[in-house]
Amino acid sequence: MKLALLLVVSFCFAAIVAIGAGEEFQIWTNQSGQTMEARFVSLEGNVITFENKRGQKFQYAAGDLNLDGQSLVAKLARETKYRNLPPFVRLRCLPAAREQAIAEGGGAAESEAAVLKGLTWLAAQQDPASGSFGKEFTAGMTGLSLLAFLGHCETPDSPQWGNTVVNAALHLMELSKQEDGLIFNGEKGAHASYEHAIATYALAELYSMTRDSGKAIPDLEKVLEEAVDIIADGQTKLGGWEYGYRDSGRSDMSLSGWQLQALRAARHCGGDYAKLDRKLDKSMEYMKQVQDDKGAFKYTPSQTQGKPSLTGAALYNFYMWGEKSSPEYALGIAYLADVYSNPSPGTNFYSPYYNTLAFFAHGGAEWQSYQDKFMAELIDAQNEDGSFLSETASGQAAEDNQLMNTTWAIMMMEIYYRYPRTPDSESLK
């Protein structure tokens, strides 16, 4: 077969796919009906790299293959790209794998359609000028929205929502540059530490999903490093976090839950593993100190009783950092299953979001009972336009409550493929 003249493609904009997809040799046919036997290696733009049976690699123009060959190349390219993703995000990136995960997890067939409907509504809420989401807490709402899109493997490559993802990330990065690395809406207050953690969590996932794709966002790594350092350095002596990243002895379990999700996501990005591991280990000790004798987790160490609404956040992070065998975890999951024996979405999805993560990670009878009662109600609660609840829904996000609750609902419906059940403490070794 004749090799076509190859075009030079810019690294920054080429759809670069790494080696590893075509395990088998295939018979390839060109537009003229000529054939060859070769193994697919990679695709960069319109240029295929093949390998023959002598182990020699050569390049070929994808457009010279017949339509069946071009279709197969596209399929193998997608599979290779997703295979090279970190394990914790791989499942969400193949449509067939998503469907299988939902089916095997006992999820409703209509859940994926509800996710897409929610993402469609969410995309329409983005400010076209700034790339932000939300009216008041724009950093936090943009971070949550970005997490919802990433949960469905919507990246800069995505044909429908690629620009949505890029513009959201650029907005968060711009906020970081304006505030010496801290990512928040620019108004001082307790919310800033929440916003920073949520935004960092989103940027860490985005970085993990794009760093080897050829479409990594310039300066993202630098912004992310600064954001992670703020969280790591802001940990209190007790092992939790306070508003403003201070240390007055008041560590806050609600705030700490988001910092932990951000650090665990950053742990998948590389960097100073030892530093992050020490911080995560210390946070486990902190959470053990704020658990009451019933199994619930307190808002602050000085309180005498824990809250059901905070227990899911603590248990999920316990589980994901290898504490499932601890007596604290066993006491907590038994408490949570008892308190939420008849769960419903309610009018604020903060607790349901963390409870869904905790029960799903735990699995077993506890997850099955929770799923059977909760997930169908959640899907039924979706509004006709794809959103959840209303603009007057309860919560601490004022004008952003509907958007915030919709992002949490989408991530709950993505649970079957978005969140792994393998603890980070195992998958990262």
C-alpha positions, 0 to 999 in steps of 0.5 A: 500500500502506498503511504500518503504524504503526512501533514505536520500537526501541532502537538497542542491541538492534535488528538494524540493517542498513546501506544497500546490499543491494537493487541491483535494484527488486523487486515486493513483495506485501503480505498483502492481495495489493496490490503495489508496485515498490521497492528494498530499502535497510535493515532495522532491527528490523521496519522496512524502508526502501524506495526508489521509482523517484523516489529517495524513501525510505519505511518499511514494516513487514516483517510486512505483506509476504507470506511470500515478501516477508518471506523476501526481506527477511531474505535481503537484510538478511543480505547487506547486513550481511555486505557491510559487514563488513571484507573479511578477515571477509566470506567467512566470514559467508555459508553459501553463500560458505563452501561455495564457498570449501571447494569451490574450495580443494579442501577435504573436503565433511565439513570444515564438519560437523566445524567445527560438531561442534567448536564444539558441543563447545567451547560446552559447555566454557564456564563458565556463571557467568563466561563463561570457557573453560579451567581454568588459562589462562582468558584465553588459552583464552577468547581462542582459543575466541572466535576459533574461533567468530568464524571461523565468523561467530558473533557476538552476533547468532548465534541458537545461539552469540550468548550464548557469544560475548558472555559470552566477550568480557565475561569478557576485558573484566572481566579487563582492568579488573582488571589495568590493561588486561592480559588474563591469568588473574591469576597472574604468569608467562611465560604472561601475555603469550601470554594477553594477545596471544591475547585482544587478537587475539580482541577485535579481530576481534570489534570489527571484526565488530560495530562497525557492526552495532548490537550492538557490546559497550559499552566494547569499543573502550576495552578494545581500545585499552588492550590494543593499546597494551600490545602496541605499547608492549611491543615490544623495540628488536629489534622482537620481544616478551619475556615481561612486555613487558620488553626485555632483548634476549631477544625470543621468536619464539613469543611474537612470533607472537601479538603480530603476529596481535593487531596485524594484527587491530587494524590492521583496527579503525582507530585510529592506523594509523601507529603500528601500521604502524611496529610491524609494519614493525619486527617484519619486520626482527626476524624477518629477524634470527632466521632461520638460513641454512637458512631456519628461525627461531630461538626467541631471537636468541642461538640458532644454529639455528632451529626448524621449529615456529616457521617457520610462524608467522614465514612467515605473518606475513611473508606477511601484511605484504607480505614474500612477495617477500623472499629470507627468505620464499623461503628459509623457505617452501622449508625448511618445505615440505621439512621438512613434506613428509609432515605429520600432526596429531601430538599438539600442534597448535601447529606444525600451526596455523601451518603450515596458515596459512603454506601456505594463504596461500602457495598453489600446489603447496606448499599443494596438497601439504600439504592433500592429506596433512594436512587429511583426517588432521586431520578423521579425528582428531576425537573422537566428541564433537567435541573433538580429542586428549585431556586428556593431550595434549602441550603447555604448557597443562597442564589446558587442552591438549585445549581449546587443541588443539580450538580450533586444529583448528577454526581449521585446518578453517575455513582456507578462509574464515577466513583471507584470502590477500590480504596486510594490506599490500594490503587495508588500503591 
